[in-house]
């Protein structure tokens, strides 16, 4: 079931830091609330704050990039416009982070992480999730390096099975 979810995701990109919440980069606005699995992550590292994207792979698990880790992470689900308060929005604190054990901060190898809350975005080609934005060119504001998901499917399945 989890792999089927990964295979059905539409194209979306992680928000680079400094982007405006209402900005659309390299795409077009989706029909409101048609992408309910998309997640918006607010990350706090000390006094610094940053933003990332991700997507729901199971009821209480979000898949994102490992470089999106921080001291405190809040996941926002059910938002069409994150700068507006919508009745459909949920804010869920992350209680458990599971970065890939071989994640390397310097090279960004294995830049993938599962987040567990009480209740990163994907790159999709022809209806199949292929990657997670790992590096964003600060001059272009577009993802330019992606972590290949197929390499990590056994690891994702192993972690999700442990949580049942």
SULBEL-V250499 format. One record per backbone hydrogen bond with DSSP energy under -1.0 kcal/mol. CO is the residue of the C=O (numbers start at 1). NH is the residue of the N-H. If there is no record, write none. Layout:
# SULBEL-V250499
CO,NH
CO,NH
This chain:
# SULBEL-V250499
1,5
2,6
3,7
5,8
6,129
16,19
20,23
31,34
35,38
37,56
39,54
40,76
41,52
42,74
43,50
44,71
44,72
45,48
48,45
50,43
52,41
54,39
55,63
58,61
60,117
61,57
61,58
62,115
63,55
64,113
65,68
66,69
72,44
73,94
74,42
75,92
76,40
77,90
81,84
86,89
90,77
92,75
96,116
98,114
100,103
104,108
109,104
110,112
112,100
113,64
114,98
115,62
116,95
116,96
121,133
122,12
123,130
123,131
125,128
128,125
130,149
131,123
132,147
135,144
135,145
137,141
142,137
145,134
145,135
147,132
149,152
152,156
153,157
154,158
155,159
156,160
157,161
158,162
159,163
